[in-house]
Amino acid sequence: MATKDELQAIANQEIEDAKPMYKQVNNVRSELSDDDYAQAKIDLGNSKWNDQQFGYIQARQEAYGSIGDQLDMQYKDLVDGTTVWKDHIAKVKSDNPKPA
């Protein structure tokens, strides 16, 4: 797991590697100013940090499946004496760990 400073350094390099970058305002295309580049670096660094710290939440939500599917798994587990739902949830959690 990367520190915020490490992720910021990666973001800074990605912005530097992407130069020149442009913006369009009132149909006028111009290269980003130094302040724009600085803000882009901050924004990308924050985005990388948020993805690292909280990206597991969305990944888990997508992997869990619908509530209906989970309830169906639970019902079949009760009827069949299986642990499909419990195993599914454990796998989702292990595949998408919460940051320490």
mmCIF file of the C-alpha atoms, coordinates in Angstrom:
data_MODEL
# 
_entry.id   MODEL 
# 
loop_
_atom_site.group_PDB 
_atom_site.id 
_atom_site.type_symbol 
_atom_site.label_atom_id 
_atom_site.label_alt_id 
_atom_site.label_comp_id 
_atom_site.label_asym_id 
_atom_site.label_entity_id 
_atom_site.label_seq_id 
_atom_site.pdbx_PDB_ins_code 
_atom_site.Cartn_x 
_atom_site.Cartn_y 
_atom_site.Cartn_z 
_atom_site.occupancy 
_atom_site.B_iso_or_equiv 
_atom_site.pdbx_formal_charge 
_atom_site.auth_seq_id 
_atom_site.auth_comp_id 
_atom_site.auth_asym_id 
_atom_site.auth_atom_id 
_atom_site.pdbx_PDB_model_num 
ATOM 1   C CA . MET A 1 1   ? 0.000   0.000   0.000   1.00 0.00 ? 1   MET A CA 1 
ATOM 2   C CA . ALA A 1 2   ? 1.436   3.330   -1.069  1.00 0.00 ? 2   ALA A CA 1 
ATOM 3   C CA . THR A 1 3   ? 1.620   6.420   1.121   1.00 0.00 ? 3   THR A CA 1 
ATOM 4   C CA . LYS A 1 4   ? -0.142  9.596   0.097   1.00 0.00 ? 4   LYS A CA 1 
ATOM 5   C CA . ASP A 1 5   ? 3.236   11.151  -0.746  1.00 0.00 ? 5   ASP A CA 1 
ATOM 6   C CA . GLU A 1 6   ? 4.161   8.186   -2.953  1.00 0.00 ? 6   GLU A CA 1 
ATOM 7   C CA . LEU A 1 7   ? 0.853   8.402   -4.802  1.00 0.00 ? 7   LEU A CA 1 
ATOM 8   C CA . GLN A 1 8   ? 1.310   12.152  -5.207  1.00 0.00 ? 8   GLN A CA 1 
ATOM 9   C CA . ALA A 1 9   ? 4.769   11.589  -6.706  1.00 0.00 ? 9   ALA A CA 1 
ATOM 10  C CA . ILE A 1 10  ? 3.262   9.124   -9.198  1.00 0.00 ? 10  ILE A CA 1 
ATOM 11  C CA . ALA A 1 11  ? 0.525   11.625  -10.074 1.00 0.00 ? 11  ALA A CA 1 
ATOM 12  C CA . ASN A 1 12  ? 3.083   14.411  -10.528 1.00 0.00 ? 12  ASN A CA 1 
ATOM 13  C CA . GLN A 1 13  ? 5.107   12.262  -12.922 1.00 0.00 ? 13  GLN A CA 1 
ATOM 14  C CA . GLU A 1 14  ? 2.008   11.241  -14.890 1.00 0.00 ? 14  GLU A CA 1 
ATOM 15  C CA . ILE A 1 15  ? 1.068   14.897  -15.393 1.00 0.00 ? 15  ILE A CA 1 
ATOM 16  C CA . GLU A 1 16  ? 4.640   15.764  -16.397 1.00 0.00 ? 16  GLU A CA 1 
ATOM 17  C CA . ASP A 1 17  ? 4.662   12.871  -18.882 1.00 0.00 ? 17  ASP A CA 1 
ATOM 18  C CA . ALA A 1 18  ? 1.334   14.021  -20.355 1.00 0.00 ? 18  ALA A CA 1 
ATOM 19  C CA . LYS A 1 19  ? 2.565   17.532  -21.159 1.00 0.00 ? 19  LYS A CA 1 
ATOM 20  C CA . PRO A 1 20  ? 1.573   19.486  -23.087 1.00 0.00 ? 20  PRO A CA 1 
ATOM 21  C CA . MET A 1 21  ? -2.035  19.426  -21.884 1.00 0.00 ? 21  MET A CA 1 
ATOM 22  C CA . TYR A 1 22  ? -4.695  21.768  -23.164 1.00 0.00 ? 22  TYR A CA 1 
ATOM 23  C CA . LYS A 1 23  ? -7.961  23.318  -22.063 1.00 0.00 ? 23  LYS A CA 1 
ATOM 24  C CA . GLN A 1 24  ? -10.693 24.909  -24.083 1.00 0.00 ? 24  GLN A CA 1 
ATOM 25  C CA . VAL A 1 25  ? -12.489 27.986  -22.795 1.00 0.00 ? 25  VAL A CA 1 
ATOM 26  C CA . ASN A 1 26  ? -14.996 29.874  -24.959 1.00 0.00 ? 26  ASN A CA 1 
ATOM 27  C CA . ASN A 1 27  ? -13.867 27.866  -27.987 1.00 0.00 ? 27  ASN A CA 1 
ATOM 28  C CA . VAL A 1 28  ? -10.260 28.964  -27.455 1.00 0.00 ? 28  VAL A CA 1 
ATOM 29  C CA . ARG A 1 29  ? -7.748  26.137  -27.006 1.00 0.00 ? 29  ARG A CA 1 
ATOM 30  C CA . SER A 1 30  ? -4.679  26.891  -24.902 1.00 0.00 ? 30  SER A CA 1 
ATOM 31  C CA . GLU A 1 31  ? -2.061  25.005  -22.944 1.00 0.00 ? 31  GLU A CA 1 
ATOM 32  C CA . LEU A 1 32  ? -2.630  24.725  -19.222 1.00 0.00 ? 32  LEU A CA 1 
ATOM 33  C CA . SER A 1 33  ? -0.984  27.408  -17.112 1.00 0.00 ? 33  SER A CA 1 
ATOM 34  C CA . ASP A 1 34  ? 1.499   26.573  -14.369 1.00 0.00 ? 34  ASP A CA 1 
ATOM 35  C CA . ASP A 1 35  ? -1.327  26.947  -11.838 1.00 0.00 ? 35  ASP A CA 1 
ATOM 36  C CA . ASP A 1 36  ? -3.532  24.606  -13.908 1.00 0.00 ? 36  ASP A CA 1 
ATOM 37  C CA . TYR A 1 37  ? -0.743  21.997  -14.008 1.00 0.00 ? 37  TYR A CA 1 
ATOM 38  C CA . ALA A 1 38  ? -0.249  22.321  -10.255 1.00 0.00 ? 38  ALA A CA 1 
ATOM 39  C CA . GLN A 1 39  ? -3.971  21.825  -9.641  1.00 0.00 ? 39  GLN A CA 1 
ATOM 40  C CA . ALA A 1 40  ? -4.087  18.857  -12.026 1.00 0.00 ? 40  ALA A CA 1 
ATOM 41  C CA . LYS A 1 41  ? -1.291  17.203  -10.042 1.00 0.00 ? 41  LYS A CA 1 
ATOM 42  C CA . ILE A 1 42  ? -3.124  17.766  -6.756  1.00 0.00 ? 42  ILE A CA 1 
ATOM 43  C CA . ASP A 1 43  ? -6.400  16.483  -8.195  1.00 0.00 ? 43  ASP A CA 1 
ATOM 44  C CA . LEU A 1 44  ? -4.816  13.353  -9.657  1.00 0.00 ? 44  LEU A CA 1 
ATOM 45  C CA . GLY A 1 45  ? -2.928  12.657  -6.421  1.00 0.00 ? 45  GLY A CA 1 
ATOM 46  C CA . ASN A 1 46  ? -6.135  12.970  -4.413  1.00 0.00 ? 46  ASN A CA 1 
ATOM 47  C CA . SER A 1 47  ? -7.957  10.715  -6.865  1.00 0.00 ? 47  SER A CA 1 
ATOM 48  C CA . LYS A 1 48  ? -5.278  8.034   -6.577  1.00 0.00 ? 48  LYS A CA 1 
ATOM 49  C CA . TRP A 1 49  ? -5.414  8.247   -2.771  1.00 0.00 ? 49  TRP A CA 1 
ATOM 50  C CA . ASN A 1 50  ? -9.207  7.977   -2.719  1.00 0.00 ? 50  ASN A CA 1 
ATOM 51  C CA . ASP A 1 51  ? -9.124  5.008   -5.097  1.00 0.00 ? 51  ASP A CA 1 
ATOM 52  C CA . GLN A 1 52  ? -6.606  3.248   -2.873  1.00 0.00 ? 52  GLN A CA 1 
ATOM 53  C CA . GLN A 1 53  ? -8.414  4.000   0.383   1.00 0.00 ? 53  GLN A CA 1 
ATOM 54  C CA . PHE A 1 54  ? -12.018 3.596   -0.737  1.00 0.00 ? 54  PHE A CA 1 
ATOM 55  C CA . GLY A 1 55  ? -11.969 1.780   -4.082  1.00 0.00 ? 55  GLY A CA 1 
ATOM 56  C CA . TYR A 1 56  ? -12.567 -1.534  -2.332  1.00 0.00 ? 56  TYR A CA 1 
ATOM 57  C CA . ILE A 1 57  ? -16.084 -0.381  -1.386  1.00 0.00 ? 57  ILE A CA 1 
ATOM 58  C CA . GLN A 1 58  ? -17.335 -0.082  -4.950  1.00 0.00 ? 58  GLN A CA 1 
ATOM 59  C CA . ALA A 1 59  ? -15.466 -3.223  -5.991  1.00 0.00 ? 59  ALA A CA 1 
ATOM 60  C CA . ARG A 1 60  ? -17.164 -5.177  -3.201  1.00 0.00 ? 60  ARG A CA 1 
ATOM 61  C CA . GLN A 1 61  ? -20.599 -3.761  -3.997  1.00 0.00 ? 61  GLN A CA 1 
ATOM 62  C CA . GLU A 1 62  ? -20.258 -4.833  -7.625  1.00 0.00 ? 62  GLU A CA 1 
ATOM 63  C CA . ALA A 1 63  ? -18.920 -8.283  -6.726  1.00 0.00 ? 63  ALA A CA 1 
ATOM 64  C CA . TYR A 1 64  ? -21.549 -9.061  -4.063  1.00 0.00 ? 64  TYR A CA 1 
ATOM 65  C CA . GLY A 1 65  ? -24.328 -9.143  -6.636  1.00 0.00 ? 65  GLY A CA 1 
ATOM 66  C CA . SER A 1 66  ? -27.912 -8.119  -6.032  1.00 0.00 ? 66  SER A CA 1 
ATOM 67  C CA . ILE A 1 67  ? -29.712 -8.538  -2.717  1.00 0.00 ? 67  ILE A CA 1 
ATOM 68  C CA . GLY A 1 68  ? -32.149 -10.850 -4.502  1.00 0.00 ? 68  GLY A CA 1 
ATOM 69  C CA . ASP A 1 69  ? -29.331 -13.111 -5.665  1.00 0.00 ? 69  ASP A CA 1 
ATOM 70  C CA . GLN A 1 70  ? -27.837 -13.143 -2.170  1.00 0.00 ? 70  GLN A CA 1 
ATOM 71  C CA . LEU A 1 71  ? -31.194 -14.005 -0.594  1.00 0.00 ? 71  LEU A CA 1 
ATOM 72  C CA . ASP A 1 72  ? -31.609 -16.806 -3.131  1.00 0.00 ? 72  ASP A CA 1 
ATOM 73  C CA . MET A 1 73  ? -28.147 -18.137 -2.174  1.00 0.00 ? 73  MET A CA 1 
ATOM 74  C CA . GLN A 1 74  ? -29.089 -17.993 1.518   1.00 0.00 ? 74  GLN A CA 1 
ATOM 75  C CA . TYR A 1 75  ? -32.381 -19.815 0.911   1.00 0.00 ? 75  TYR A CA 1 
ATOM 76  C CA . LYS A 1 76  ? -30.675 -22.553 -1.109  1.00 0.00 ? 76  LYS A CA 1 
ATOM 77  C CA . ASP A 1 77  ? -28.008 -22.872 1.590   1.00 0.00 ? 77  ASP A CA 1 
ATOM 78  C CA . LEU A 1 78  ? -30.739 -23.393 4.213   1.00 0.00 ? 78  LEU A CA 1 
ATOM 79  C CA . VAL A 1 79  ? -32.570 -25.939 2.082   1.00 0.00 ? 79  VAL A CA 1 
ATOM 80  C CA . ASP A 1 80  ? -29.476 -27.792 0.822   1.00 0.00 ? 80  ASP A CA 1 
ATOM 81  C CA . GLY A 1 81  ? -27.264 -27.441 3.919   1.00 0.00 ? 81  GLY A CA 1 
ATOM 82  C CA . THR A 1 82  ? -24.556 -25.697 1.883   1.00 0.00 ? 82  THR A CA 1 
ATOM 83  C CA . THR A 1 83  ? -22.421 -22.585 2.487   1.00 0.00 ? 83  THR A CA 1 
ATOM 84  C CA . VAL A 1 84  ? -22.447 -21.022 -0.989  1.00 0.00 ? 84  VAL A CA 1 
ATOM 85  C CA . TRP A 1 85  ? -23.485 -17.557 0.254   1.00 0.00 ? 85  TRP A CA 1 
ATOM 86  C CA . LYS A 1 86  ? -20.973 -17.498 3.117   1.00 0.00 ? 86  LYS A CA 1 
ATOM 87  C CA . ASP A 1 87  ? -18.202 -18.670 0.769   1.00 0.00 ? 87  ASP A CA 1 
ATOM 88  C CA . HIS A 1 88  ? -19.189 -16.058 -1.817  1.00 0.00 ? 88  HIS A CA 1 
ATOM 89  C CA . ILE A 1 89  ? -19.071 -13.215 0.722   1.00 0.00 ? 89  ILE A CA 1 
ATOM 90  C CA . ALA A 1 90  ? -15.714 -14.427 2.094   1.00 0.00 ? 90  ALA A CA 1 
ATOM 91  C CA . LYS A 1 91  ? -14.247 -14.516 -1.425  1.00 0.00 ? 91  LYS A CA 1 
ATOM 92  C CA . VAL A 1 92  ? -15.496 -11.023 -2.257  1.00 0.00 ? 92  VAL A CA 1 
ATOM 93  C CA . LYS A 1 93  ? -13.931 -9.689  0.947   1.00 0.00 ? 93  LYS A CA 1 
ATOM 94  C CA . SER A 1 94  ? -10.617 -11.465 0.364   1.00 0.00 ? 94  SER A CA 1 
ATOM 95  C CA . ASP A 1 95  ? -10.480 -10.382 -3.302  1.00 0.00 ? 95  ASP A CA 1 
ATOM 96  C CA . ASN A 1 96  ? -11.193 -6.742  -2.314  1.00 0.00 ? 96  ASN A CA 1 
ATOM 97  C CA . PRO A 1 97  ? -9.476  -6.185  1.047   1.00 0.00 ? 97  PRO A CA 1 
ATOM 98  C CA . LYS A 1 98  ? -10.054 -3.143  3.200   1.00 0.00 ? 98  LYS A CA 1 
ATOM 99  C CA . PRO A 1 99  ? -6.850  -1.067  3.480   1.00 0.00 ? 99  PRO A CA 1 
ATOM 100 C CA . ALA A 1 100 ? -5.016  -1.414  6.788   1.00 0.00 ? 100 ALA A CA 1 
# 
